[in-house]
């Protein structure tokens, strides 16, 4: 019989979290390919195993299409996670999913660099590219 992991059931509802909306505004230069870099140098969330805070530097790079991200709403979105227990990998995937859902960019990339915990530093990277029609 397989022993149950202490991590089981900690993240079962991560895709169902009710996060604040990320707002957008209409891009007047949608016909021009360009890149926007957003950095969140003081991100924090909670380790779901220990309950201790995790700190990260988050970098989002994207090429907008019809919409650009409204930064104040993105700030409120990231602040939401301060009290949420979430694994680094789940966080990175969730942020990119919500980001893409909000602004539907041509492409986007997120890099989350977490401060060392227990002598181990974690960096998670995920990319998105809009499918051609």
ABEGO torsion letter per residue (X at the ends): XBBBBAABGAAAAAAABBBBBBBBBBBAAAABBBBBBBBBAABBBBBAAAGBBBBBBBBBBBBBBABBBBAAAAAAAAAAAAABBBBAAAAAAAAAAAAAAAAGBABBBBBBBBBBBGGBBBBBBBBBBBBBX
